[in-house]
């Protein structure tokens, strides 16, 4: 192993989770979000596997560069770019065959001009803002924008979509129902004005798991593809499979006397004579400093607390006062299962005061990804 830390990705688990998405979606097409390096799991390997097994019909990206990387990697599935595209990016996006998101008159005009210059008709999806208040057209403007797209001569209105900010929590049910009703009305008015729209989509993971999908023809899961519920409050209606296992090797074991301190800032003091193992992983790998003296790691089915501050490249764990069985070279599990013990991504997120999405997105490029399944 060239690196002392590795993130192992179970592709079978990804496909099992996508099968769960499909079973909940009533025959709708599936767009799998692979932006942000497939939520840290590896953009091209994950996308290729999805394509090979046909477990989704579309893929979703946030950057033109992500689309270019996928095309260079042999991925031919339709790609929707979720975010607005700057004018200087448009030629590259069109060359990569990206379906653009548009939500303003200027964006429509710029995309139309770029498509004419490229001698093509570009596929676009009209983004409608039903409550996220991030990007997208106001519902009152959506019909006029749809007509603008239809009349451009160089754009095709392939889809209409929105994004739901609180579909993953019970307190958001009323707001989400109102959003979906508004979206249904907007889509009906667009289709009255310009004709049928092939791809109508609103359902992120929270909506797939817990909402009526209405008149939509496609769903758009993200975090549930990678084995996590979108929020700790989301009712666990269907089991999801863990996808990632993060491991690192022990590189030192030493005896520490009671009263001695460990690590930067001397933030942890040994309460008794004990053994400390140093594990070759740190915040430079994406193992958050917020886990300092809070997290834990698993070695050979036993759980050991993180002590002291997480360093850039190394982290210390307390093995206890007895002569340890842990040796240099042993594998510590940072996220995953060892024996009967499990550290889920949701546990790390809770300790860090964040969401599961961020935990895996933080795993840096210097951590090799290994794939199986």
C-alpha positions in Angstrom: 0.0 0.0 0.0 1.7 3.2 -1.2 -0.3 5.4 1.2 -0.8 4.7 4.9 -4.4 5.6 4.6 -7.0 4.4 2.1 -10.7 5.0 1.4 -12.4 1.8 0.2 -15.6 2.1 -1.9 -18.1 -0.7 -2.2 -19.6 -0.3 -5.7 -22.1 -3.0 -5.0 -23.5 -0.9 -2.2 -23.9 2.1 -4.5 -25.9 0.0 -6.9 -28.0 -1.5 -4.1 -28.8 2.0 -2.9 -29.7 3.1 -6.4 -32.0 0.0 -6.6 -33.7 1.3 -3.5 -34.1 4.7 -5.1 -35.7 3.0 -8.2 -38.0 0.9 -6.0 -39.3 4.1 -4.3 -39.7 6.1 -7.5 -42.5 4.3 -9.3 -40.7 3.7 -12.6 -39.3 7.2 -12.9 -35.9 7.8 -14.4 -33.0 8.2 -12.0 -30.4 11.0 -12.1 -27.5 10.2 -9.7 -25.6 13.2 -8.4 -21.8 12.6 -8.8 -20.7 16.1 -8.2 -17.9 16.9 -5.7 -15.9 13.8 -6.7 -19.0 11.7 -6.2 -19.4 13.1 -2.7 -15.7 12.1 -2.1 -16.0 8.6 -3.4 -14.3 9.1 -6.8 -16.0 10.8 -9.8 -15.0 8.7 -12.7 -14.9 5.2 -11.1 -18.3 5.7 -9.6 -19.8 7.2 -12.8 -18.4 4.5 -14.9 -19.8 1.8 -12.7 -23.2 3.4 -12.7 -23.1 3.5 -16.5 -21.9 -0.1 -16.9 -24.6 -1.4 -14.6 -27.3 0.9 -15.9 -28.3 1.8 -12.4 -29.1 5.4 -13.4 -30.1 7.1 -16.7 -28.5 10.5 -15.9 -25.7 11.9 -13.9 -25.5 15.3 -12.2 -22.4 17.6 -11.9 -21.8 21.1 -10.5 -18.8 22.1 -12.6 -17.9 22.1 -16.3 -14.6 20.6 -15.3 -16.4 17.6 -13.8 -18.2 17.0 -17.0 -15.0 17.2 -19.0 -13.4 14.7 -16.7 -16.3 12.3 -17.1 -16.2 12.5 -20.9 -12.4 12.0 -20.9 -13.0 9.0 -18.7 -15.4 7.4 -21.2 -18.7 8.3 -19.5 -21.4 8.9 -22.1 -24.5 9.2 -20.0 -26.5 12.4 -20.2 -25.0 15.0 -17.8 -27.0 17.8 -16.1 -25.0 20.7 -14.8 -26.9 21.8 -11.7 -25.3 25.3 -11.4 -25.4 28.3 -13.6 -22.7 28.4 -16.3 -20.6 31.5 -16.8 -20.4 32.7 -20.5 -16.7 31.9 -20.8 -17.5 28.3 -19.8 -20.2 27.7 -22.3 -18.1 26.6 -25.3 -16.4 23.9 -23.2 -19.7 22.8 -21.6 -21.4 22.5 -25.0 -18.4 20.6 -26.4 -18.8 18.1 -23.5 -22.4 17.7 -24.3 -23.6 19.1 -21.0 -27.3 19.8 -20.4 -27.3 23.3 -19.0 -29.4 24.7 -16.2 -30.8 28.1 -16.9 -33.0 30.3 -14.7 -32.7 33.8 -16.0 -33.2 35.7 -19.3 -29.5 36.6 -19.6 -28.6 32.9 -19.1 -31.0 31.8 -21.8 -29.7 34.4 -24.2 -26.0 33.6 -23.5 -26.6 29.8 -23.9 -28.5 30.4 -27.1 -25.7 32.6 -28.6 -23.1 30.0 -27.6 -25.1 27.2 -29.2 -25.5 29.2 -32.4 -21.8 29.9 -32.5 -21.1 26.1 -32.0 -23.6 25.3 -34.8 -25.7 23.1 -32.5 -29.0 23.0 -30.6 -28.3 22.7 -26.9 -30.4 20.9 -24.4 -31.3 23.0 -21.3 -33.3 22.4 -18.2 -35.2 25.4 -16.7 -34.6 25.8 -13.0 -37.5 27.2 -11.0 -37.0 28.5 -7.5 -39.9 27.3 -5.4 -38.3 28.1 -2.1 -34.6 27.4 -1.9 -33.8 31.0 -2.8 -30.4 30.1 -4.2 -30.7 30.1 -8.0 -33.5 29.7 -10.5 -36.4 31.6 -12.0 -39.2 33.0 -10.1 -42.3 30.9 -10.7 -44.1 34.0 -12.2 -41.3 34.3 -14.8 -41.0 30.6 -15.7 -43.5 30.5 -18.6 -41.9 33.6 -20.3 -38.5 31.9 -19.9 -39.8 28.7 -21.4 -41.1 30.6 -24.4 -37.8 32.4 -24.7 -36.0 29.0 -24.8 -38.5 27.6 -27.4 -38.2 30.7 -29.6 -34.4 30.9 -29.5 -33.8 28.5 -32.4 -30.7 27.1 -30.8 -32.0 25.7 -27.5 -34.3 22.8 -26.6 -36.3 22.8 -23.4 -35.5 19.3 -22.3 -36.6 19.6 -18.7 -37.9 21.7 -15.8 -36.8 21.3 -12.2 -36.7 22.7 -8.8 -34.8 21.9 -5.5 -36.4 21.2 -2.1 -34.6 22.7 0.9 -36.4 20.9 3.7 -37.8 17.7 2.2 -35.6 15.6 4.6 -37.1 16.7 7.9 -40.6 16.2 9.3 -40.9 19.9 10.2 -40.5 20.7 6.5 -43.4 18.6 5.3 -45.9 21.4 4.9 -43.4 23.7 3.2 -42.4 20.9 0.8 -45.9 19.9 -0.1 -46.6 23.6 -0.9 -43.4 23.7 -3.0 -44.4 20.6 -5.0 -47.9 21.9 -5.6 -46.5 25.2 -6.8 -44.0 23.3 -9.0 -46.8 21.2 -10.5 -48.7 24.3 -11.4 -45.7 26.0 -13.0 -45.0 22.9 -15.1 -48.6 22.7 -16.2 -48.5 26.3 -17.3 -45.2 25.8 -19.1 -46.5 22.8 -21.0 -49.7 24.7 -21.9 -47.4 27.4 -23.4 -44.7 25.4 -25.2 -45.8 21.7 -25.2 -44.8 18.6 -23.3 -41.5 18.6 -21.3 -39.7 15.3 -21.1 -37.9 15.6 -17.8 -39.6 17.1 -14.8 -37.7 16.6 -11.6 -37.7 17.9 -8.0 -37.0 14.9 -5.8 -33.7 14.9 -3.9 -33.0 12.1 -1.4 -35.3 13.5 1.2 -38.2 13.7 -1.3 -37.5 10.2 -2.7 -37.6 8.8 0.8 -40.7 10.6 2.1 -42.8 12.6 -0.4 -45.4 12.2 -3.1 -43.5 12.7 -6.3 -46.4 14.2 -8.2 -46.1 14.7 -12.0 -42.3 14.3 -12.0 -40.7 12.0 -14.5 -37.3 11.8 -13.0 -35.8 11.7 -9.4 -32.5 13.2 -8.4 -30.9 11.4 -5.4 -27.6 12.4 -3.9 -26.5 11.4 -0.4 -28.7 8.3 -0.3 -26.7 6.9 -3.2 -23.7 6.9 -0.9 -25.4 5.2 2.0 -26.6 8.0 4.2 -29.9 9.6 5.1 -29.9 13.3 4.3 -30.6 14.3 7.9 -30.5 12.7 11.3 -34.2 13.5 11.5 -35.1 11.8 8.3 -37.4 8.8 9.1 -35.4 5.6 8.2 -38.1 4.2 5.8 -35.7 2.0 3.9 -32.3 0.5 4.8 -29.3 1.9 2.9 -25.9 0.1 2.6 -22.7 1.6 3.8 -20.5 2.5 0.8 -17.2 3.8 2.2 -14.6 2.3 4.6 -11.7 4.5 5.6 -8.6 2.9 7.1 -5.1 4.0 8.1 -2.1 2.2 9.5 -0.6 2.5 13.0 2.9 3.9 12.7 4.1 4.1 16.3 3.2 2.7 19.8 4.6 4.1 23.0 4.1 4.1 26.7 2.9 7.4 28.3 3.0 8.0 32.1 0.2 9.4 34.1 0.2 13.2 34.1 2.0 13.4 30.8 0.4 15.3 27.9 -0.2 14.2 24.4 -0.1 16.3 21.2 -0.2 20.0 20.2 -1.3 22.4 22.9 -0.9 19.7 25.5 -4.7 19.5 25.4 -5.0 15.9 26.8 -3.4 14.6 29.9 -3.0 10.9 30.6 -5.1 10.0 33.7 -3.1 6.9 34.3 -0.1 5.1 32.8 -1.2 4.1 29.3 -0.2 3.1 25.8 -0.7 5.5 22.9 -0.8 4.5 19.3 -0.2 7.0 16.5 -2.2 6.5 13.3 -0.9 7.8 10.0 -3.9 10.0 9.1 -4.8 13.6 9.9 -6.6 16.7 8.8 -4.3 16.8 5.7 -6.2 13.7 4.7 -9.6 15.1 5.7 -9.8 13.5 9.1 -11.2 16.6 10.8 -9.5 18.4 13.6 -12.9 18.6 15.2 -12.5 15.0 16.1 -9.7 15.9 18.5 -10.3 14.1 21.8 -13.8 13.3 20.6 -13.5 10.7 17.9 -12.6 7.0 18.1 -11.0 4.4 15.8 -11.4 0.6 15.6 -8.5 -1.8 15.6 -9.2 -5.6 15.4 -12.8 -5.1 16.6 -12.0 -2.9 19.6 -12.8 0.8 19.9 -10.1 3.3 21.1 -10.6 7.0 21.8 -8.8 9.7 19.9 -6.7 11.7 22.4 -5.1 15.1 21.9 -5.4 17.2 18.8 -5.6 15.7 15.4 -2.4 16.7 13.5 -2.0 17.3 9.8 -0.7 13.8 9.1 -1.1 11.8 12.3 -3.6 11.2 15.1 -3.2 9.5 18.5 -5.5 7.0 20.1 -5.4 5.7 23.7 -5.0 1.9 23.9 -5.3 1.7 27.7 -3.0 0.6 30.5 -2.5 -3.0 29.6 0.3 -4.2 27.3 -1.5 -3.6 23.9 -2.1 -6.1 21.2 -2.0 -3.2 18.7 1.3 -3.2 16.8 2.9 -0.9 14.2 1.4 -1.7 10.8 -2.0 -2.7 12.1 -5.0 -1.2 10.3 -7.2 1.3 12.2 -10.7 1.8 10.9 -11.8 5.5 10.9 -15.1 4.9 9.2 -16.6 1.5 8.7 -16.9 -1.9 10.5 -14.3 -3.9 12.4 -15.7 -7.0 14.2 -18.9 -6.1 15.9 -18.0 -2.4 16.1 -19.1 0.2 13.5 -18.2 3.8 13.0 -20.8 5.2 10.6 -20.4 8.4 8.6 -23.4 9.7 10.6 -21.4 9.3 13.9 -18.5 11.3 12.5 -20.9 14.0 11.3 -22.5 14.3 14.7 -19.1 14.6 16.4 -18.0 17.2 13.9 -21.2 19.2 14.2 -21.9 18.9 10.5 -23.8 16.7 7.9 -22.8 13.4 6.4 -22.2 15.0 3.0 -19.3 17.0 4.3 -17.5 14.1 6.0 -16.8 12.2 2.8 -16.3 15.4 0.7 -13.5 16.4 3.1 -11.4 13.3 2.3 -8.6 14.8 0.3 -7.1 13.7 -3.0 -4.0 12.3 -1.3 -6.1 9.5 0.1 -6.2 6.7 -2.5 -9.6 5.3 -3.4 -9.9 1.5 -3.8 -12.9 0.0 -5.5 -14.5 -3.4 -5.1 -17.9 -5.0 -5.8 
